[in-house]
Amino acid sequence: MRTLIAVLAFLLPALAFTKGPVVGASAPEVVATTLDGSRFDLSAEHGKVVVVHFWATWCEPCRIEMPALDAFYRAHRDEGLDVIAITLDTHDDLPKVKAVMAPFAFAAALLEDTQARAYGRIWRVPLTFVIDRHGVLRRDGFKASPTLDAAALDRELPPLLREPAEPIKTPR
């Protein structure tokens, strides 16, 4: 029993500092250099609904869901939707990453070219986060369904896309 108490006393303070993103709070920062060399900065996306999607070329579920994500993006990007796909692959895998991304219209980046530490340790993929027009996290990929198929996209994103870009001000 003493050993268990000692272990908990050691681990609890460490766990308090590993808090990840919180639904309903401001989304953690994402800054990336995309595959085409441009810069993606979540803070510059204010007014848009943003999907932050972590994936890898070796991840079969990722490769299955990305066409649905692309179709949804193409249908709704003019409504203020943006998508960044961040791969766990490395610079050594860049030709393979570019080949996989070639048919898709949304931006992609390597995790090693991305600042997104506040999302926690990305230990599984696919992992998808959704941020509303006001920069608030609305979907936590760690707690939501592990995959985001066409039905989930049609269910989760349209209400966010219908929200006004700026908060409605009520008269006093």
FISETOR-752209 format. One record per atom (N, C-alpha, C): residue number from 1; residue in one letter; x, y, z. Coordinates in steps of 0.2 Angstrom, whole numbers, always signed. Example, Ala and Ser with C-alpha at 12.3 -4.5 7.8 and 13.67 -1.06 7.14 Angstrom:
BEGIN
   k r  east north    up
   1 a   +66   -28   +39
   1 a   +62   -22   +39
   1 a   +66   -16   +39
   2 s   +64   -11   +35
   2 s   +68    -5   +36
   2 s   +64    +0   +39
This chain:
BEGIN
   k r  east north    up
   1 m    +4    -6    +0
   1 m    +0    +0    +0
   1 m    +4    +6    +0
   2 r   +10    +6    +4
   2 r   +14   +12    +4
   2 r   +17   +13    -3
   3 t   +19    +8    -6
   3 t   +22    +9   -13
   3 t   +17   +12   -18
   4 l   +11   +10   -17
   4 l    +5   +13   -22
   4 l    +5   +20   -20
   5 i    +5   +22   -14
   5 i    +4   +29   -12
   5 i   +10   +33   -14
   6 a   +16   +30   -14
   6 a   +22   +34   -16
   6 a   +22   +35   -23
   7 v   +20   +30   -27
   7 v   +19   +30   -34
   7 v   +14   +36   -36
   8 l    +8   +35   -33
   8 l    +3   +41   -35
   8 l    +6   +48   -33
   9 a    +9   +48   -27
   9 a   +12   +55   -25
   9 a   +17   +57   -30
  10 f   +21   +53   -33
  10 f   +26   +55   -39
  10 f   +22   +56   -45
  11 l   +17   +52   -47
  11 l   +14   +53   -54
  11 l    +9   +59   -54
  12 l    +5   +60   -49
  12 l    +0   +65   -49
  12 l    +2   +72   -51
  13 p    +7   +74   -48
  13 p   +10   +81   -51
  13 p   +12   +81   -58
  14 a   +15   +76   -60
  14 a   +17   +75   -67
  14 a   +11   +75   -72
  15 l    +6   +72   -70
  15 l    +0   +71   -74
  15 l    -4   +78   -74
  16 a    -4   +82   -69
  16 a    -7   +89   -69
  16 a    -4   +93   -75
  17 f    +3   +92   -77
  17 f    +6   +96   -82
  17 f    +5   +93   -89
  18 t    +2   +88   -90
  18 t    +1   +85   -96
  18 t    -6   +86   -99
  19 k    -9   +91   -96
  19 k   -16   +92   -99
  19 k   -16   +94  -106
  20 g   -20   +90  -110
  20 g   -21   +92  -117
  20 g   -26   +97  -119
  21 p   -28   +97  -125
  21 p   -33  +102  -127
  21 p   -40  +100  -123
  22 v   -44  +106  -122
  22 v   -50  +105  -119
  22 v   -56  +108  -123
  23 v   -61  +104  -125
  23 v   -67  +106  -129
  23 v   -70  +111  -125
  24 g   -71  +117  -129
  24 g   -75  +123  -126
  24 g   -70  +128  -124
  25 a   -63  +126  -124
  25 a   -58  +131  -123
  25 a   -55  +133  -129
  26 s   -51  +139  -129
  26 s   -47  +141  -135
  26 s   -43  +135  -137
  27 a   -43  +134  -144
  27 a   -39  +128  -147
  27 a   -31  +130  -146
  28 p   -27  +125  -145
  28 p   -20  +126  -144
  28 p   -17  +128  -151
  29 e   -12  +131  -151
  29 e    -8  +134  -157
  29 e    -6  +128  -161
  30 v    -7  +130  -168
  30 v    -4  +126  -173
  30 v    -1  +130  -178
  31 v    +6  +129  -179
  31 v   +10  +133  -184
  31 v   +14  +128  -188
  32 a   +13  +128  -194
  32 a   +17  +123  -198
  32 a   +19  +126  -205
  33 t   +24  +123  -207
  33 t   +27  +124  -214
  33 t   +24  +119  -218
  34 t   +19  +120  -223
  34 t   +16  +115  -227
  34 t   +21  +112  -232
  35 l   +18  +107  -236
  35 l   +22  +104  -240
  35 l   +24  +108  -246
  36 d   +20  +113  -248
  36 d   +22  +118  -253
  36 d   +26  +124  -251
  37 g   +28  +124  -245
  37 g   +32  +129  -242
  37 g   +29  +135  -239
  38 s   +22  +135  -239
  38 s   +19  +141  -236
  38 s   +18  +139  -229
  39 r   +15  +145  -225
  39 r   +15  +144  -218
  39 r    +7  +144  -216
  40 f    +6  +139  -212
  40 f    -1  +138  -209
  40 f    +0  +140  -202
  41 d    -5  +145  -200
  41 d    -5  +148  -193
  41 d   -12  +148  -191
  42 l   -14  +144  -186
  42 l   -21  +143  -184
  42 l   -23  +150  -182
  43 s   -19  +154  -179
  43 s   -21  +161  -176
  43 s   -24  +165  -182
  44 a   -21  +164  -188
  44 a   -23  +168  -194
  44 a   -30  +165  -197
  45 e   -32  +160  -194
  45 e   -38  +157  -197
  45 e   -45  +159  -194
  46 h   -44  +164  -190
  46 h   -50  +166  -186
  46 h   -56  +168  -191
  47 g   -61  +166  -189
  47 g   -67  +167  -194
  47 g   -68  +160  -198
  48 k   -64  +155  -198
  48 k   -65  +149  -202
  48 k   -66  +143  -197
  49 v   -69  +138  -199
  49 v   -69  +132  -196
  49 v   -63  +128  -198
  50 v   -59  +125  -194
  50 v   -53  +122  -196
  50 v   -53  +115  -193
  51 v   -51  +111  -197
  51 v   -50  +104  -196
  51 v   -42  +102  -195
  52 v   -40  +100  -190
  52 v   -33   +98  -189
  52 v   -33   +91  -189
  53 h   -30   +88  -194
  53 h   -30   +80  -195
  53 h   -23   +78  -194
  54 f   -22   +73  -189
  54 f   -15   +70  -189
  54 f   -16   +63  -192
  55 w   -11   +61  -196
  55 w   -11   +55  -200
  55 w    -4   +53  -202
  56 a    -4   +47  -206
  56 a    +3   +45  -208
  56 a    +1   +40  -214
  57 t    +6   +40  -218
  57 t    +6   +36  -225
  57 t    +5   +29  -223
  58 w    +7   +26  -218
  58 w    +7   +19  -216
  58 w    +0   +17  -212
  59 c    -4   +22  -211
  59 c   -10   +21  -207
  59 c   -16   +20  -212
  60 e   -18   +14  -213
  60 e   -23   +12  -217
  60 e   -30   +16  -216
  61 p   -32   +16  -209
  61 p   -38   +20  -208
  61 p   -38   +27  -210
  62 c   -32   +30  -210
  62 c   -31   +37  -212
  62 c   -32   +38  -219
  63 r   -29   +33  -223
  63 r   -29   +33  -230
  63 r   -36   +32  -232
  64 i   -40   +28  -228
  64 i   -47   +27  -230
  64 i   -52   +33  -229
  65 e   -50   +37  -224
  65 e   -55   +43  -222
  65 e   -53   +49  -226
  66 m   -47   +50  -228
  66 m   -45   +56  -231
  66 m   -49   +58  -237
  67 p   -51   +53  -242
  67 p   -55   +55  -247
  67 p   -61   +58  -245
  68 a   -64   +56  -240
  68 a   -71   +59  -237
  68 a   -69   +66  -234
  69 l   -64   +67  -231
  69 l   -62   +73  -229
  69 l   -61   +78  -234
  70 d   -57   +76  -240
  70 d   -56   +80  -245
  70 d   -63   +82  -249
  71 a   -67   +77  -250
  71 a   -74   +79  -253
  71 a   -78   +84  -249
  72 f   -78   +83  -242
  72 f   -81   +88  -238
  72 f   -78   +95  -239
  73 y   -71   +95  -239
  73 y   -67  +101  -239
  73 y   -69  +105  -246
  74 r   -69  +101  -251
  74 r   -70  +104  -258
  74 r   -77  +107  -258
  75 a   -82  +103  -255
  75 a   -89  +106  -255
  75 a   -90  +112  -250
  76 h   -86  +113  -245
  76 h   -87  +118  -240
  76 h   -82  +123  -239
  77 r   -77  +123  -243
  77 r   -71  +128  -242
  77 r   -73  +135  -243
  78 d   -78  +136  -248
  78 d   -81  +143  -249
  78 d   -85  +145  -244
  79 e   -87  +141  -239
  79 e   -91  +143  -233
  79 e   -87  +144  -227
  80 g   -80  +144  -228
  80 g   -75  +146  -222
  80 g   -73  +140  -219
  81 l   -72  +134  -223
  81 l   -69  +128  -220
  81 l   -61  +128  -222
  82 d   -57  +126  -217
  82 d   -50  +125  -219
  82 d   -48  +118  -216
  83 v   -43  +115  -219
  83 v   -41  +108  -216
  83 v   -33  +108  -217
  84 i   -30  +106  -212
  84 i   -23  +105  -212
  84 i   -21   +98  -210
  85 a   -18   +94  -214
  85 a   -17   +87  -212
  85 a    -9   +86  -211
  86 i    -8   +84  -204
  86 i    -1   +84  -202
  86 i    +1   +77  -201
  87 t    +6   +75  -205
  87 t    +8   +68  -205
  87 t   +14   +67  -200
  88 l   +14   +61  -197
  88 l   +19   +59  -193
  88 l   +25   +56  -197
  89 d   +24   +56  -203
  89 d   +30   +53  -208
  89 d   +36   +59  -207
  90 t   +42   +57  -209
  90 t   +48   +61  -208
  90 t   +50   +64  -215
  91 h   +55   +68  -215
  91 h   +57   +71  -221
  91 h   +60   +65  -226
  92 d   +62   +60  -223
  92 d   +64   +54  -227
  92 d   +59   +51  -231
  93 d   +52   +52  -229
  93 d   +46   +49  -232
  93 d   +43   +55  -236
  94 l   +46   +60  -237
  94 l   +43   +66  -241
  94 l   +40   +64  -248
  95 p   +44   +60  -252
  95 p   +41   +58  -259
  95 p   +34   +54  -258
  96 k   +34   +50  -253
  96 k   +28   +46  -252
  96 k   +23   +50  -249
  97 v   +24   +55  -245
  97 v   +19   +59  -242
  97 v   +16   +64  -248
  98 k   +20   +66  -252
  98 k   +18   +70  -258
  98 k   +14   +66  -263
  99 a   +16   +60  -264
  99 a   +12   +56  -268
  99 a    +5   +54  -265
 100 v    +4   +53  -259
 100 v    -2   +52  -256
 100 v    -6   +58  -256
 101 m    -3   +64  -255
 101 m    -7   +70  -254
 101 m    -9   +73  -261
 102 a    -6   +71  -266
 102 a    -7   +74  -273
 102 a   -14   +75  -275
 103 p   -19   +70  -274
 103 p   -26   +71  -276
 103 p   -30   +75  -271
 104 f   -27   +77  -266
 104 f   -31   +81  -261
 104 f   -30   +88  -261
 105 a   -35   +92  -260
 105 a   -35   +99  -261
 105 a   -33  +103  -254
 106 f   -33  +100  -249
 106 f   -31  +103  -243
 106 f   -24  +103  -241
 107 a   -21  +107  -237
 107 a   -14  +108  -235
 107 a   -12  +102  -231
 108 a    -5  +101  -232
 108 a    -2   +96  -227
 108 a    +4   +98  -225
 109 a    +7   +95  -219
 109 a   +13   +97  -217
 109 a   +16   +91  -213
 110 l   +22   +91  -212
 110 l   +25   +85  -208
 110 l   +25   +88  -201
 111 l   +24   +83  -196
 111 l   +24   +85  -189
 111 l   +30   +88  -187
 112 e   +36   +86  -190
 112 e   +42   +89  -188
 112 e   +43   +96  -190
 113 d   +39   +98  -195
 113 d   +39  +105  -197
 113 d   +33  +109  -194
 114 t   +30  +106  -188
 114 t   +24  +109  -185
 114 t   +25  +110  -178
 115 q   +22  +116  -176
 115 q   +22  +117  -168
 115 q   +15  +116  -166
 116 a   +14  +111  -163
 116 a    +7  +109  -160
 116 a    +8  +105  -154
 117 r   +13  +106  -150
 117 r   +14  +102  -144
 117 r    +9  +102  -139
 118 a    +5  +107  -138
 118 a    -1  +108  -134
 118 a    -7  +103  -135
 119 y    -6   +99  -141
 119 y   -11   +94  -142
 119 y    -9   +88  -139
 120 g    -4   +88  -136
 120 g    -1   +82  -132
 120 g    +3   +77  -137
 121 r    +5   +71  -134
 121 r    +9   +67  -138
 121 r    +4   +63  -143
 122 i    +6   +64  -149
 122 i    +2   +61  -154
 122 i    +4   +53  -155
 123 w    +1   +49  -152
 123 w    +3   +42  -151
 123 w    -2   +37  -155
 124 r    -7   +40  -158
 124 r   -11   +36  -163
 124 r   -14   +40  -168
 125 v   -15   +37  -174
 125 v   -18   +41  -179
 125 v   -23   +36  -183
 126 p   -28   +39  -186
 126 p   -30   +46  -187
 126 p   -32   +49  -180
 127 l   -31   +55  -180
 127 l   -33   +59  -174
 127 l   -35   +66  -177
 128 t   -41   +68  -176
 128 t   -44   +74  -179
 128 t   -47   +79  -174
 129 f   -45   +85  -174
 129 f   -48   +90  -170
 129 f   -51   +95  -174
 130 v   -57   +98  -171
 130 v   -61  +103  -175
 130 v   -61  +110  -171
 131 i   -59  +115  -174
 131 i   -59  +122  -171
 131 i   -65  +126  -174
 132 d   -69  +129  -170
 132 d   -74  +133  -173
 132 d   -72  +140  -176
 133 r   -76  +144  -178
 133 r   -74  +151  -181
 133 r   -71  +156  -176
 134 h   -72  +154  -170
 134 h   -70  +159  -165
 134 h   -63  +156  -161
 135 g   -61  +151  -164
 135 g   -54  +148  -161
 135 g   -55  +143  -155
 136 v   -62  +141  -154
 136 v   -63  +137  -149
 136 v   -63  +129  -151
 137 l   -60  +125  -147
 137 l   -60  +118  -149
 137 l   -67  +115  -148
 138 r   -69  +112  -153
 138 r   -76  +108  -153
 138 r   -75  +101  -154
 139 r   -70   +98  -156
 139 r   -69   +91  -156
 139 r   -62   +89  -154
 140 d   -62   +85  -149
 140 d   -55   +82  -147
 140 d   -54   +75  -149
 141 g   -49   +75  -154
 141 g   -48   +68  -157
 141 g   -47   +63  -152
 142 f   -44   +64  -146
 142 f   -42   +59  -141
 142 f   -49   +56  -138
 143 k   -54   +60  -138
 143 k   -60   +58  -134
 143 k   -66   +56  -139
 144 a   -65   +59  -145
 144 a   -71   +57  -150
 144 a   -69   +51  -154
 145 s   -74   +49  -158
 145 s   -73   +43  -162
 145 s   -66   +43  -165
 146 p   -62   +38  -166
 146 p   -56   +38  -169
 146 p   -55   +40  -176
 147 t   -61   +38  -180
 147 t   -61   +40  -187
 147 t   -66   +45  -188
 148 l   -65   +49  -193
 148 l   -70   +54  -195
 148 l   -72   +53  -202
 149 d   -78   +49  -203
 149 d   -80   +47  -210
 149 d   -85   +52  -212
 150 a   -88   +51  -218
 150 a   -92   +56  -221
 150 a   -98   +58  -217
 151 a  -101   +53  -214
 151 a  -107   +54  -210
 151 a  -106   +58  -204
 152 a  -100   +57  -201
 152 a   -98   +61  -195
 152 a   -96   +68  -197
 153 l   -93   +69  -203
 153 l   -92   +76  -206
 153 l   -99   +79  -207
 154 d  -103   +76  -210
 154 d  -110   +79  -211
 154 d  -114   +81  -205
 155 r  -112   +77  -200
 155 r  -116   +78  -193
 155 r  -112   +84  -189
 156 e  -106   +84  -189
 156 e  -102   +88  -184
 156 e  -101   +95  -187
 157 l   -99   +96  -194
 157 l   -96  +102  -196
 157 l  -102  +107  -199
 158 p  -107  +105  -202
 158 p  -112  +110  -204
 158 p  -114  +115  -199
 159 p  -116  +113  -193
 159 p  -118  +118  -188
 159 p  -113  +123  -187
 160 l  -106  +121  -187
 160 l  -101  +126  -185
 160 l  -100  +130  -191
 161 l  -101  +128  -197
 161 l  -101  +132  -203
 161 l  -107  +137  -204
 162 r  -112  +136  -201
 162 r  -118  +140  -201
 162 r  -117  +146  -196
 163 e  -113  +145  -191
 163 e  -112  +150  -186
 163 e  -109  +156  -189
 164 p  -111  +162  -187
 164 p  -108  +168  -190
 164 p  -100  +169  -188
 165 a   -96  +172  -192
 165 a   -89  +173  -191
 165 a   -88  +177  -185
 166 e   -92  +182  -184
 166 e   -91  +186  -178
 166 e   -97  +185  -173
 167 p   -95  +186  -167
 167 p  -101  +185  -162
 167 p  -106  +190  -163
 168 i  -112  +188  -162
 168 i  -118  +193  -163
 168 i  -118  +197  -157
 169 k  -118  +204  -158
 169 k  -119  +208  -152
 169 k  -126  +210  -151
 170 t  -128  +209  -144
 170 t  -134  +211  -142
 170 t  -135  +218  -140
 171 p  -140  +222  -142
 171 p  -140  +229  -139
 171 p  -141  +229  -132
 172 r  -138  +234  -129
 172 r  -139  +235  -121
 172 r  -145  +239  -119
